[in-house]
Amino acid sequence: MIWGAAEATIGHVLHWIPAPGLAGSLLIPVGLWAMLRAVRATGRPDAAFVVATIAAVIKMADLFLPGRGLSMALRPALAILTEGLFVSLALAAAARPGLSKSVSARS
């Protein structure tokens, strides 16, 4: 899984740079790309959460790297899961029949 590997390697290095939000700013697009690709391949909005879960598990491998505590691996993993949940919910809501009609009726 490309996203999980990027989080566990590049993310690990980026979290050492004292620039708040840098890792997320660079890796969120990678996550969105991976989730949207999975959704397109399966046609299922929940595929985004499945991919995020796999990426979060891979990210937890950071626990075994030197100088990393539980929170330094757990917080990004929880952020990955949250991102996957929100993307799955947003795509499921957007796929609901009649949504476009109700949105255009309000305009």
Buried (B, 14 or more C-beta within 10 A) or exposed (E): BBBBBBBBBBBBEBBEEEEEEEBBEEBBEBBBEBBBBBBEEEEBBBBBBBBBBBBBBBBBBBEEEEEBEEEBBBEBBEBBBEBBBEBBBEBBEEEEEEEEEEEEEEE
